[in-house]
Amino acid sequence: MRTEELKKLDRQHVIYSWRSQGGVDPIMIDRADGIYMYDTDGRRFIDFCAGLLCVNIGHGNQHVLQAMRQQMEKLTYVGPAFGTEVKARLAAMISEVTPGDLDYIFFTNAGAEAVENAIKSARLYTGRHKIYSAWRSYHGATNGAMTISGDPRRWAVEPGMPGAVKFFGPYCYHCPLGYESQETCGLACLEQLKTQVMLDNPKSIAAIIMEPIVGTNGIIVPPKAFMQGVRQLCDENGILFISDEVMAGWGRSGYWFGIQHHGVVPDIITAAKGLTSGYVPLGMMAWNRKLWDYFQEHPFVGGLTYTGHALGCAAGIANIEVYRQHNLIEKSAHDGEYLLGKLVELRDRHPSVGDVRAQGLWACIELTSNKETRAPLAGFYDSIRNVSAELNRRLLAGGLYLFAKWDLMFISPPLIITREQIDESVAIIDRALEYTDSLIA
């Protein structure tokens, strides 16, 4: 079928997320291999976003595909009350790489459902109802996960789930408390959180959930002392600490899980995306030992038709094998340093680039209209102007796909990317930034 015929069929029937349907004009992708995607007209694009932060091992990995073929011939699905070899093996393999005693795994379809079940677990375990989460956070598009998210996508579901409370996490480039750097703030945001918890009755708070590295709100890396302070605050008040690793997990940040950068162990981890690298939808929630022991005598009131789906578990096993065989976690850390160096060069060269941040092969370019004042170029939720539409158009015209919104350009290539391919990709970004520079010339 020709591209125009495919597009016509698509626009007659398919609903796309996060946008008005009348403005959708999708590029029709036909196939993908490694870090590359090819559309139905044969054009090649570097997938500098790993799908949507998930295709960590790259497209078309034969080891994973063969494992899926073998599993399909044996068993694709069985009801969740039954055990399977692949479900047991994958849970054991996950427990080998999770920090601390987070050894007990509940499988979900995706990340948002993992977060929903973490919320439920925390409330059942503590008997409390409040869930604390940060402004400038994203936890998923289901009702509870969306309610605790701290970005504009939440607005559409409000009032949403009861008991959701927000706090200001650290964001040193645009500190909400007015400090200019991590060195001068004295972790005022931690002290503010402690005060908020005190005033809000700590015995009403079931959990504090955080992204260990803030994802689609800016790749903001909290200071280690802040995360350690949150862990201590939770311990002192009987509050569970949930680390949302849906984006940060599985090597994206240079560790198996992003929380490992901070030297603390949460009570619950949620993850998805890189668990199967998007080959099959699969998410997970991991409990520590104290939750596991509690639910030996108390029912865990949660269930999904597809929990522990056999095909998804087979893909997860093969993915972890690929991570290990090719040392992709370590590669992410080392190549992330190289990527950051290239982005610093962009920052120094372009007047519209205010800040660059990276942790492993996960980075963000933040745009500005004034480097001295750090004034935004597009503004929060495009409150000043829409920059990303034209910027994305230029990037795609150059053969590069990444995710850009507001003043933020997100970089998350497959972990198999080479340094030469990083150079090629950054060169395309370099040319596209001529547009943002022109807006402040």
C-alpha positions in Angstrom: 0.0 0.0 0.0 1.4 3.4 -0.9 2.2 6.0 1.8 -0.7 8.3 0.9 -3.2 5.4 1.0 -1.8 4.3 4.4 -2.1 7.8 5.8 -5.7 8.1 4.6 -6.6 4.8 6.2 -4.8 5.8 9.4 -6.5 9.2 9.6 -9.9 7.6 9.1 -9.6 5.4 12.1 -6.7 5.9 14.5 -6.8 8.1 17.6 -3.4 9.7 18.6 -2.4 10.7 22.1 -1.8 14.2 23.5 -3.1 16.2 20.5 -6.1 17.4 18.5 -6.9 14.8 16.0 -7.3 17.3 13.1 -3.7 18.3 13.2 -2.2 14.8 13.1 0.0 14.0 10.1 2.1 11.0 11.0 5.3 9.7 9.4 4.4 6.1 8.4 7.3 3.9 9.7 7.8 0.7 7.8 10.7 -1.0 9.5 13.6 -0.4 11.9 17.0 -1.8 12.6 19.6 -0.9 15.2 19.3 2.8 15.8 17.5 3.5 12.5 13.9 3.7 11.4 12.7 3.7 7.8 9.4 5.2 6.6 7.3 3.8 3.8 9.0 6.1 1.3 12.4 4.7 2.3 13.7 7.7 4.2 16.0 6.9 7.1 15.8 8.5 10.5 18.1 8.1 13.5 16.0 7.1 16.4 17.6 9.4 19.0 14.7 8.8 21.4 14.7 5.0 21.5 11.1 4.9 20.4 9.7 6.6 23.5 12.7 6.0 25.9 12.2 2.3 25.6 14.1 0.6 22.8 17.3 0.4 24.8 18.9 -2.5 23.0 18.0 -1.1 19.6 15.5 -2.3 17.0 15.5 -5.8 15.6 17.7 -7.6 18.1 17.8 -11.2 16.9 18.5 -12.7 20.3 15.2 -11.2 21.6 13.2 -12.0 18.5 14.4 -15.7 18.6 13.4 -16.0 22.3 10.0 -14.6 21.4 9.6 -17.0 18.5 10.4 -20.0 20.7 8.0 -18.8 23.4 5.2 -18.3 20.9 5.5 -21.9 19.8 5.3 -23.1 23.4 2.9 -20.8 25.2 1.9 -17.2 24.7 -0.7 -16.7 27.5 -2.1 -18.4 30.5 -4.3 -17.0 33.3 -2.5 -15.0 36.0 -3.3 -17.6 38.7 -0.9 -20.0 37.0 2.8 -20.0 37.2 5.1 -20.3 34.2 8.8 -20.9 33.8 9.4 -17.5 32.1 7.5 -15.6 34.8 9.5 -17.2 37.6 12.9 -16.8 35.7 12.3 -13.2 34.8 11.3 -12.3 38.4 14.5 -14.0 39.7 16.6 -12.2 37.1 15.1 -8.8 38.0 15.8 -9.5 41.7 19.5 -9.9 40.9 19.8 -6.4 39.6 17.4 -4.4 41.8 19.1 -2.6 44.7 18.8 -3.9 48.3 16.0 -6.4 49.1 13.6 -5.3 46.3 13.3 -9.0 45.3 9.5 -9.4 44.9 7.9 -8.7 41.5 4.4 -8.0 40.3 4.1 -7.8 36.6 2.0 -5.2 34.8 1.2 -4.2 31.2 3.1 -1.0 31.4 4.6 1.7 33.6 1.4 3.6 34.5 -0.2 0.4 35.8 3.0 -0.3 37.8 2.6 3.1 39.5 -1.1 2.5 40.1 -0.3 -0.8 41.9 2.5 0.9 43.9 0.0 3.5 45.1 -2.4 0.8 46.1 0.4 -1.2 47.8 1.5 1.8 49.9 -2.1 2.6 51.0 -2.8 -1.0 51.9 0.4 -1.4 53.8 0.3 1.8 55.8 -3.4 2.3 56.1 -2.9 5.9 55.1 -4.2 7.8 52.0 -1.9 10.7 51.0 0.6 10.2 48.2 3.3 12.9 47.9 4.8 13.7 44.5 6.9 16.4 43.0 5.9 19.3 40.7 7.7 18.8 37.3 7.1 15.1 37.4 5.4 12.5 35.2 4.1 9.1 36.4 1.7 7.9 33.7 -1.5 8.5 31.9 -4.0 6.4 34.0 -6.1 8.3 36.5 -4.1 7.8 39.7 -0.7 8.1 38.0 -1.8 11.2 36.1 -3.2 12.8 39.2 0.2 12.5 41.0 2.0 13.8 38.0 3.2 17.4 38.3 3.0 18.7 34.7 0.1 20.1 32.5 -1.0 16.7 31.3 -2.5 16.3 34.8 -5.0 19.2 34.2 -7.3 17.1 32.0 -8.0 14.6 34.7 -8.5 16.9 37.7 -9.8 16.7 40.3 -8.6 13.1 39.8 -7.7 10.7 42.6 -8.1 12.0 46.2 -5.1 12.3 48.4 -2.5 13.5 45.9 -0.2 16.2 47.3 2.6 18.1 45.5 5.9 19.5 46.7 8.8 21.3 45.0 11.7 19.1 44.2 15.2 20.5 43.3 15.6 22.2 40.0 18.8 24.2 40.3 18.6 25.8 36.8 15.2 27.4 37.7 15.1 27.1 41.5 11.5 27.8 42.7 12.9 29.1 45.9 15.2 31.7 44.2 18.6 30.1 44.7 21.1 30.2 41.9 23.0 26.9 42.4 23.1 23.7 44.4 26.1 25.2 46.3 24.1 28.2 47.5 20.7 26.6 48.2 21.7 24.6 51.2 19.0 22.1 50.1 16.3 24.5 51.0 13.8 22.4 49.0 14.5 19.5 51.5 13.8 21.7 54.5 10.6 22.9 52.8 9.5 19.4 52.2 10.2 18.5 55.9 8.1 21.4 57.0 5.3 20.5 54.6 5.2 17.0 55.9 5.1 18.2 59.5 2.2 20.6 58.8 0.3 18.0 56.8 0.3 15.3 59.4 3.0 12.7 58.6 0.8 9.9 59.9 -1.6 10.6 57.0 1.1 10.1 54.3 1.4 6.7 52.7 4.2 7.3 50.3 6.5 9.8 48.7 7.0 8.9 45.0 9.8 10.4 42.9 11.6 9.9 39.7 15.2 9.4 40.7 16.0 11.6 37.6 13.1 13.7 36.4 12.3 12.5 32.9 10.0 14.4 30.5 10.1 17.5 32.6 13.8 18.2 32.0 16.2 15.4 32.9 16.7 17.1 36.3 19.1 15.2 38.5 18.4 15.7 42.2 21.3 16.2 44.5 22.3 13.0 46.3 21.9 14.7 49.6 18.3 15.6 48.8 17.3 12.0 47.9 19.1 10.7 51.0 17.2 13.3 53.1 13.9 12.1 51.6 14.8 8.5 52.5 15.5 9.6 56.1 12.3 11.6 56.2 10.3 8.5 55.2 12.0 6.3 57.7 11.4 8.7 60.5 7.7 9.0 59.8 6.7 5.5 58.6 6.3 6.7 55.0 7.1 4.5 52.0 9.6 5.7 49.4 8.7 4.8 45.8 11.2 5.2 43.0 9.5 5.6 39.6 12.1 4.0 37.3 9.8 3.7 34.2 12.2 6.0 32.3 15.3 6.0 34.5 15.6 2.2 34.8 17.3 -0.5 32.7 20.6 1.3 32.0 19.2 4.5 30.7 21.1 6.6 33.3 24.2 4.5 33.5 23.1 2.2 36.3 20.5 -0.6 36.2 18.2 1.8 38.1 18.4 5.5 38.5 18.1 5.4 42.3 21.5 3.8 42.5 23.1 7.2 41.7 21.8 8.4 45.1 23.0 5.6 47.3 19.6 4.9 48.8 17.2 2.0 48.5 13.5 2.6 48.1 10.6 0.5 49.4 9.0 0.1 46.0 10.4 0.4 42.5 8.2 0.8 39.4 9.6 0.1 35.9 8.7 -0.8 32.3 10.0 0.5 28.9 13.6 -0.9 28.9 12.4 -4.1 30.6 11.6 -5.5 27.2 12.9 -2.6 25.1 9.4 -2.2 23.8 9.4 -5.5 21.9 6.4 -6.5 24.0 4.5 -4.3 26.5 5.5 -5.2 30.1 5.9 -3.4 33.3 6.7 -4.3 36.9 6.5 -3.3 40.5 9.1 -4.5 43.0 8.5 -4.7 46.8 11.1 -4.9 49.5 11.0 -7.6 52.2 8.8 -5.7 54.7 6.0 -5.3 52.2 6.4 -9.0 51.1 6.2 -10.1 54.7 3.1 -7.9 55.3 1.2 -9.3 52.4 1.8 -12.9 53.5 -1.1 -12.5 55.9 -2.9 -9.6 54.1 -4.4 -9.8 50.6 -2.9 -7.8 47.9 -6.0 -6.5 46.2 -4.8 -6.1 42.7 -4.9 -8.0 39.5 -4.5 -7.7 35.7 -5.6 -10.1 33.0 -2.2 -10.0 31.4 0.0 -9.9 34.4 3.1 -12.0 33.8 2.3 -12.5 30.2 4.4 -15.3 28.9 5.5 -13.7 25.7 6.4 -10.5 27.5 8.4 -12.4 30.2 10.4 -14.2 27.5 11.2 -10.9 25.9 12.3 -9.5 29.3 14.6 -12.4 30.0 16.3 -12.0 26.6 16.6 -8.3 27.1 18.4 -8.7 30.4 20.7 -11.2 28.7 21.5 -8.7 26.0 22.2 -5.9 28.6 24.7 -8.3 30.3 26.3 -9.8 27.2 27.1 -6.4 25.6 27.8 -4.5 28.9 25.2 -1.9 27.9 24.8 -0.6 31.4 28.4 0.3 31.6 28.4 1.5 28.0 25.6 3.9 28.8 27.6 5.5 31.6 30.8 5.9 29.6 29.2 7.1 26.4 26.9 9.4 28.4 30.0 11.3 29.5 31.0 11.6 25.8 27.5 12.8 24.8 27.5 15.4 27.6 30.8 16.7 26.3 29.4 17.2 22.8 26.3 18.9 24.3 28.5 21.3 26.3 30.1 22.3 23.0 26.6 23.1 21.7 25.8 25.1 24.7 28.9 27.2 24.4 28.3 27.7 20.7 24.6 28.6 20.6 23.1 31.7 22.3 19.7 29.9 22.6 21.1 27.0 24.6 20.9 27.8 28.3 21.7 24.5 30.0 22.6 20.9 29.1 22.1 18.0 31.5 22.9 14.3 31.1 23.0 11.1 33.2 24.1 8.1 31.1 22.6 8.1 27.6 19.8 10.4 28.8 20.2 14.1 28.2 18.3 17.3 27.8 19.1 20.6 26.1 17.2 23.5 27.7 16.6 26.6 25.6 16.7 30.2 26.7 16.2 33.7 25.4 18.9 35.1 27.6 21.8 33.1 29.1 22.4 35.6 31.9 18.9 35.8 33.2 17.9 32.2 32.2 14.7 33.6 30.7 12.7 31.0 28.8 12.4 31.0 25.0 9.2 29.1 24.6 8.0 29.2 28.2 6.3 26.6 30.4 3.6 24.9 28.3 4.6 27.2 25.4 3.3 30.3 27.3 5.5 32.6 25.2 5.7 30.9 21.8 5.7 27.5 20.2 9.3 26.6 19.3 9.2 22.8 19.2 7.0 22.4 16.1 9.5 24.1 13.8 12.4 22.6 15.7 11.1 19.1 15.3 10.3 19.7 11.6 14.0 20.7 11.0 15.3 17.7 13.0 13.2 15.3 11.0 14.2 16.9 7.7 17.8 16.3 8.8 17.0 12.6 9.4 16.8 12.7 13.3 14.0 11.9 15.6 14.0 13.1 19.1 11.3 14.4 21.5 11.2 18.2 22.0 8.6 20.3 23.8 8.5 23.8 25.3 12.1 24.8 26.0 13.3 21.2 26.3 15.0 18.8 23.8 15.2 15.2 25.1 17.9 12.8 24.0 17.7 9.1 24.8 19.2 6.9 22.0 19.4 3.1 22.0 22.2 2.1 24.3 23.9 0.4 21.4 24.7 3.7 19.6 28.3 4.3 18.6 30.2 7.5 19.3 30.3 8.2 15.5 26.5 8.0 15.4 26.4 10.3 18.4 28.5 12.8 16.5 26.3 12.5 13.4 23.2 13.1 15.5 24.6 16.1 17.4 25.6 17.7 14.1 22.0 17.6 13.0 20.9 19.2 16.3 23.7 21.8 15.8 22.1 22.8 12.4 18.6 22.8 13.8 19.6 25.2 16.6 20.3 27.9 14.1 16.5 28.3 14.1 16.3 28.9 17.9 19.3 31.2 17.7 17.4 33.3 15.1 14.6 33.9 17.5 16.8 35.9 19.8 19.1 37.5 17.3 
